[in-house]
Amino acid sequence: MNKKTKLPQKNPVTTQSAAGGSLTEWFTKHISRRQAGKTLAWTAALGMAGLTIYQLTGDSDVEDARDSLELQKKEGWNVGSSEKQLVFAEGVSPYDSQQKTWSAYDPNYLISIYQPRQSQWQPFFVPTLIQSLAQTSLSQQIRPIRTNAMADDYARAEGLCSLLAGSSNANQTLIIADLPGPSSIAVGAALADTLNLVPVFDNWPHPLGVVRSHETLGAMVYYAHEIEEKRAKLPENAPAMLLLDNRRLTAYTDQDSQFDNRYLAKLPPAAELKSRGVQQVIYLVPDDSQKQELDDINEDLSEWQKQGINVRMLRLSDFLPASDPLATNNSSGTSTSSTTTTHRHYYYGGSPYSHWWFYNHYAYSQPREVYVMRDGRNVPIPRQTFPPRFEPPSYRPVSRPTMFNASRVGTAPGASGVGKTRPSGFGRTSVRVGSNGRVTGVRSGRSGSYGRSGGGWFGG
């Protein structure tokens, strides 16, 4: 049994500098490295002296802040939390939207499904999130998900799809779906035979990730087979839709228990959009609670507007259900009579007649007829002669101060988007690094204990 060290009544180095050798020598002599790591009182005293335990004991490890995504790629997707599991809030499904099961998650297969079919949109596809599935321990935890919100947003997007399919100049408009990641995927799935889908998800999941990107990945798996079938029907020169996750800037608040996997959306420069014939951008948001674009794309959208590309806001909630009676045959075989069931279709403004006004509000060419579903078949409806009782959002992107201002690489006009850099402290994780440059510990937040890069805790 080791004899306890009796501390002197008087500190022998009180007259020396905190950086002086005698103070370091004294602590090294009287306190073992393990004791120092466990004694909170000494830790506090050392902090007031401007020292750390690692300095006193000769530990060469230093604290550093690393890019979170690069850290995950090097040390593993669940770096510092390998003992933890991903948690899905709701909607885990044993089947996908085509009632198929998934036994393996091949990132190359998913990339082949989600990359834009037309080559002109492929440069803006960001496969980062899908590529995370190359990590076997992650792919084993991913599950298809389908939530009520996804199903509702899918139905609303079907209403939008019926409008885009009838317009002759739809290819002059780029749509940006800035919704929760799973909802963006659901909307994309509903429109996959009408638009080129361009996912822009630039992070990896983490068990403590502030951005719940594993749920976006689960939605991508859920709709993958459906999108694969629909994209084969895409017409030539089909317009595009960028799929964003509006949770990418989620507040990083609990520094002791969160992993900072936030990221910035990468959008094309104005010149690239113009070269592809884009004259208008529709910024699709969930509902009227959102009045402006998210901070990280403010400069992008403002620059597009300055460069002559009109940017408009569309609320997905403006597509409202209308109950349409459908006559269906009695399937029991006991009667020749018909029964009537109710199926909800979503229309712009909530009515087949207000549906027409989408073309006026968003500068689309108007078809000769608009069709709605009646009695199980498409029926043309006349155009409403009086304006609807609602208006689209009064919106115009204007540059404003944000933490992302002046974060572009390069100064050429319209050079926003792909070349942006992140502000200090955004999407970064504190680590301990040994003298050989190897990461020896990861902090789950900017304060709190360090966990080993392979799991566990230091000083245990």
N, C-alpha and C positions, 0 to 999 in steps of 0.2 A: 504494500500500500504506500503510495507516494505521500511524503510529508508535505503539508500545506506550507506555502511560502508566507512568512510573516512580513507584512508590508511595513516599511519604516514610518515613524510618526511624522517625519518632515520630508517633504519632497526635495530631494537633493539637487534638482535641476531647475528650480523655480526662477533662478536668475538668468537662465540661458534662453536663447532664441528657440522658438518652437521648431525651427528647422535644424537646431544644433545636434551634433552627433551624440552628446551625452544623454539627451532625452531618449533618443532611439535606442541607445545601448542599454539604458536602464530598463526600458519596457521589454526589450528582447531577452534580457537576463531573467526577469522576474515573472513574466507571463508567457505561457506556452501558446503556440498558434491556435490550438484547439480551444484553450480556455478563452482566448481573446475573441474568437468567433462566437462564443456562446454568452459572453458577459455583456449585457446591454449597458450596464453602468460604465464600463470601460470604453465601450463604443462611443457613448455620449461624450465622455471626457476627452477622448481623442479627437472627436469632431470639433469640440471647442478649441482644442490646441492646434487645429488646422492640419491634422494628420489622419491617416487611415490605418487600419490594422495591417493592410497589405504592405504599406510602406514600412511599418515598424518591424515586421517579421521577415523582411527581405523578399516578400512575394512580388514577383515582377509583373503580375497581371495588372492591366490597366483597364479603365472603363472607357467605352467608345460607343458611339451611336452608328448603327448600320442601317442601310436601306432594307426594309422589312422583306420585300420580295426577293432581293438578292440573297438575303440571309436564309430564307426558306429554300431557295434553290440549292444553296450550298450545304446547309445543315439538315434539311428535311422540312416538309410542309408543316409539321407540328412541332417545330423546334422549341425546346424548353417545356413542352407539355405533352410528351409522347405517351404519358399515362392516361391522358384525357380523351374522351370520345366526342365526336360531333353530335350536336343535339338539334333535331328538327322540331320546330315549334308545332307543326301540324301537317296533315296531308300526305303522310308517307303512304305510298301505294305499292302493292305487289306487282301491278301491271302498268304498262304505259298507255297512252291514249288510243292505241290500236289493239289493246288487250293482249299485248305480248309481254313476255317476261325478259328481264335482262340478267344474264349470268356473268358478263364481263363488260368492262368499260374501257374500250380501246380508244385512246385519245385521237389516234389518226382517223378512225372511223367517224367519230363525232365531228372532227374538223372537216372531213369531206362532206358532211351534211350541212354544216353551218357556214362554211365559207361561201361567199356570194357566187352564184352560178355565172354571172357575167364578169368578165375579166376587168372591166373598167372600175368595178367597185372593190375588187380584191385588195388593193393597197391599203384600204382603210379597215380591213378586218383585223381584229385583235384576238388571237387565239390563246392568250395567256391562261385564262381560267381553265379552258379545256385541257391544256397541256399539263396542268397539275395532276391529271389522272394517271400520268406515267408513273407516279409514286404509288406503288401497290398498296401500301397501308392506308392511303387515302381512298383509292378506288373501292376498297373493301368496305368502306363506311358510307359511301354515297348511295342514296336511294332515290327512285323516282318519286316526285311529289306532285300532288294536285290539290290545291286549296280552293275554298269557296270563292275567294277573291280572284284567283286565276280563272275559274270557270265563268265568273261574271264578266271579267274583262275580255275574255275570249268572245263571249256573246256580243258585247258592245263593238268589238273590232269587226265582227261579221257585218254589222251595219255599215261601218266605214268601208269595208271591202266591196259591198254592193255599189257604193257610190264611185269608188275609184275605177272599178271595172267598166263603168259606163262612160268615162270621160276620155276624150281623144288626146288631151294634152297632159295626162297624169305624169308622163315621164319628165316633165319640166319641174316637178316638185320633189324635193327630198323631205322625208318625214323623219323626225327624231323622236323616238319613244323614250322619254325620260321618266320612267315609272319604277316601282320596286322591281328588282331583277326578275323574280318569277312572273310578275304580271307582264313585263316587257316580252318575255319569252312566249307567254300565252297569246298576247296580241300578235306577235310575229307568226305564231303557228296559224292563227286565223287568216292571216294575209299571205301565207307562204306561196300560194299559187298566183299572186298578183304583184308582189314586191320582192326585190332582192333583199334578203335579210343580211345585215352587217353587224354582228355582235361586237361590242366595244367594252369587254370586261377585262380589266388589266390588273388583276390581283389573284392571289391564291387563298383558299380557305385556311382557317386555323381554328383549333378548338376554342380559343379565347378571342377570336377575331371580332373586332368592333363592327366590321362589315360581314354580314351573314351570307357570304358568297357561295357557301355550300348549298344553300337553298336554291340559288340561281342555277347551279350546276344540276341539282336534282330536277328542276323544271326542264332544263335542256335535255336531260335523259328522257323525261316523261313524253316530250313532244317529238323526239328525234325521228322515229319511224314515220310519223305523220308528215313532218316537214320534208323528209326524204321523198315521199310519194308526191307531195304537192309541188315541190320545186321543179319536178320534171315537166310540169305543165306551164311553167313561166313563159310568157310571150317574149319575143325579141324586144330589146330596148325597154324592158320593164323598169319602172322607177325603183328607188331603193329606200329602205328604212334602217336607220341606225338604232340599235338596241342598247340602251344605257340602263344602269342601275342607279336610281336616285338616292340610294343609301350609301353611295361611295364616299360621301363627306360626313358620315355619321359622327356626331360629337364624340371625341375621345375623352371620356370623363373619369372613368374609374381606373386610374393608372396602376393600381395594385393588381388588377385582375383582367386587364384587356391587352390584346395584341393589336398593334396599330397597323392593320392591313388596308388602310385607306389609300385611295389613288385618284388620279385625275383622268377625266375623259379626254380621249384623243380625237379631235375633229379635223376634217380636211380644211385646208386654206380656201379662201374665196376663189382664187384663181383655178384651183382644181375643180371646184363645183361648176364654175362657168364653162370650163372646157368640156364638161359632161352635159352641158345643156340645161343646168339647173337655174331656174329663174326665181324660184320661191322655195322657202323652207317652212314647214309646219312643225312647230314645237309642241308635241303631244304630252300633256300633263294629266295627272289623275282627276283633278276637280278644281272648283273655283277658289279653294283655299290657297292655291299657288298663283301669285301675281307676276312673278318674274322668273327668269332662268336661274339655275344654280350658279354659285359664285365662280366655279372653275371654268365655266364656259361663257361667262359674261363677255369677255374680250372677243371670243370667237364670233358669237352671234352679233355683237355690236359691229365688228369689222365686216361681217357679211352684209349687214344693212348699209354700211357706208359704201361698200363696193357695188351696190345696186341690186343685191339679192334681198327680196322682201321677206322678212321673217314674221310669221304669224303664230299665234298660240291657239291650240285646239284643246278643249277639255274632253277627256274620254267620257266624263260623266254627262256630257251633252247628248250622248246616245242613250235614250231612255226606252224602256220596254213598252210595247203596246200589245194587248191581248188579242190574238187573232184566232177565231174559232176555226177548227179544221174538222171536216167530216171524215170519219174513218169507219171502215167496215167492222162490224162485230166479229171478233176473232174466235168466239166460242163455238160457232157453227150451229147454235141452237135457235138462231133467229136470222131473218134476212134483213132486219132493220139496221139502220146505221146509228152509231153513237157519235157524240160530239165531244172532243177533247179540246183543251186550250193549250196553245203553244205560244211562248213569248218571243217576239222578234223585236230587235232594237232599231230605232230610227233616230236620225238627227232631229232633235227637238221633241222626240217622243211620239211622232205621228207620221204616217206615210206621206202626208201632204207637206209637213214642214221639212221632210227629208230633202225636198227639192232645193231648199234655200242654202244647203251646204255649198252648192256650186257658186252662188252669188257671194257668199261670205268668204270663200277661199279661192276665188279666181280660177276655178276649174271650168273647162268648156262644158256646156250643158248638152246632154244627150237628147234625142228627140222624145224619148219616153223613159220613165223610171218604172221599174217593175217591183212589185211587192208580192209576198207569198200569201195566196188566198186559196183555201180549200186544197192545199197540197200542190198548187201550181203557181207559176209566176203570172201575175196579172198586171198590165200597164195601168198607171194612174195618171190623171191629168195634173198639170202643174197648178199649184195654188196661186190664185190671182192677188191675194192680199198678203202683206209681209207677216212673218211670224211674230209672236209676242216676246221673243228673246233676241239678243244680239251676241255675237262672238266677243271674246275678251278684247278690251281696249288695251292693246299691248304693242310696244315697240322697244326692242332692246337698246339700251343706252349704257355706255360705259360708266361704271361706278367703282369707287374704291373697294377692293377686296384684298384678302391676304395673298391672292394669286396675281395681283397686278405686277407688271414688269418681270414676269417669270418666264418670258419666252427666250429661246435660244435663237439669236439672229434678230435683225431689225428690219428686214424687208417687209414692205406692206403686205398684209394678208398672210404673214408667216406664222400665224397662231396655230395651235393644234398639236401636231405630232412633236414639234420641237420644244414644247413647254417643259420647264423644270419645276420641281416641287419646292415650296418654301421650307425654311429650316424647321425641323421638328415634325414634319408631316410625313406619315408613312415610314417612320423610323423606329428602331428598337434598340434599347440599351443592352450592351453585351460586355462581358469580360473577355479580354484577349490576352493570351500568354505571350512570352517573349518570342516564341516561334511564329506568332501571327495567328495561331489557331484559337477559335472561339472556345472558351472553357465554361462559360455560363451565359444564360439569357435571362433578362428581367422581363417578367410578364407585362410590367408597366414601367413608367419612368421612376417609380419608387417601389419599395417592397423587396423581397428576397430574390436572389439569383437562383434560377434553376439550371441544372446541367443541360448542355445542348442535347444530351441523350436522355434526359428525364431525371427526376430526383432533385435534391436540394443540397446546397453547400452548407458546411458547418454542422452536418448532422452527426 
